[in-house]
Amino acid sequence: MSLPTREEAEKLLKEHVQDEYQRYHALMVGTAMEGYAKLWNEDEELWFLTGYLHDLDYDQYPDKHPGPSLEWFKKWGYPEELIHAIEAHANGFNGFTAPAETKLAKTLIACDEICGIFYAYQKLNPIPFGEMKVSSIRKRLKEERFAPGIDRAHILNGCEDLDIDLEEHIGNLIEFFKTLPEV
């Protein structure tokens, strides 16, 4: 099993994802996953690429996601751990029922949806991610009218499965996102 390089992954993203938000979302989730990999001494490339490629088919096949990408990843010989994490992040959607069994999968679940909150917050408050406050993001999470398409239960379940406090998780993401360009 092998991983693509970051350059190869970027080419895949450009080929399969035309929506600029989805491309930025991929970068955000990849950055979050890489940050946790560094924090927990995990494989940084595996974790970044899992986050970066987790929605590779969503732009083209939203009603089948992540089915097509799982087939591609198997065909391309990507690691089973990446494939499992991406399948598990869709548990309960589009007929997928794989529970998150690894730390990688649980972290992807905890990071995926909350990136949408950060993105929406920055669109309304154009400040660098590193200047955001945990309390501000937490407040927006509680407001169901704010970014209503974000599945808050998915975020909370991810934190619970990882045994990480939501405030700590938000603080970690603020730190990890310091390197990201503004939206």
Protein Blocks (a to p, Z undefined) as FASTA:
>chain_A
ZZddfklmmmmmmmmmmblklmmmmmmmmmmmmmmmmmnopafklmmmmmmmmmmmmmmm
mmlocklmmmmmmmnopafklmmmmmmmmgoiahiabdcfbfklmmmmmmmmmmmmmmmm
mmmmccdfklpcfklmmmmmmmmkgoklbcfklmmmmmmmnopafklmmmmmmmmmmmpc
cZZ
